[in-house]
Every structure is written in C-alpha cells, then in structure tokens.
Amino acid sequence: MPVEMLCLLVLRAEACDGWVRLTVEDTGEGIPPEQLPRVFERFYRGDKSRARSSGGAGLGLAIVRELVEAMGGDVSAESTPGQGSRFSFRRPVATSQHLAPPVRPMV
C-alpha cells in the first residue's frame, strides 16, 4: 500500500538593503547532505533509480542558477532529510535606470 505524504509549500518574497530575496520552502522528504552541493548542477538527479519520464532531466535548478546569476544574484539551498528543503535566490533590486524605456505608441 503506497504511503501518502502531505507536503506544505511556502513561498516568501522580501526586499532589504537593495536586494530582493525569493524563498521556496517545502516539508517534503528533504535532500541528503551529500547531494545538496550538487543540486544546481546541470543534469544532476538525486534519485538515479527514477525513470527520466517521471524524474525530470536535472535542468530546472541549473536554469534557475544561470538566470539569477545573469541578473547579478545568487542561489542557495538548505535541506534536512525527513523535514524538507528551502531554496532561495536573491538579486539586486531593479532601479528605473536599469529598466527598459517605455514603448511609445506608433502614430
């Protein structure tokens, strides 16, 4: 008989000292400590026994890292097996000088 697990997901956004931080936290199974340093690597999948069709390609967190670093930010992950994981990224707050100019309507 399969065991069902209820997983709580929390999304938090905050701004402080010119930075914005987005955090996603869950109460899932967690990530073993020896795997945590590798979760942002391309094609890394923690559970090698899962079929690729059900386990993903190992690209999601690598893409997040590339995008956040391209915006001048950084990413981090924390996890406790059996209790859940927390993924955060932070980046500098955009100012009006970094925004694209408004599009003018064509007349």
Secondary structure, 3 states (H helix, E strand, C coil): CCCCCCCCEEEEEEEECCEEEEEEEECCCCCCCCCHHHCCCCCCCCCCCCCHHHHCCCCHHHHHHHHHHHCCCEEEEEEECCCEEEEEEEEECCCHHHCCCCCCCCC
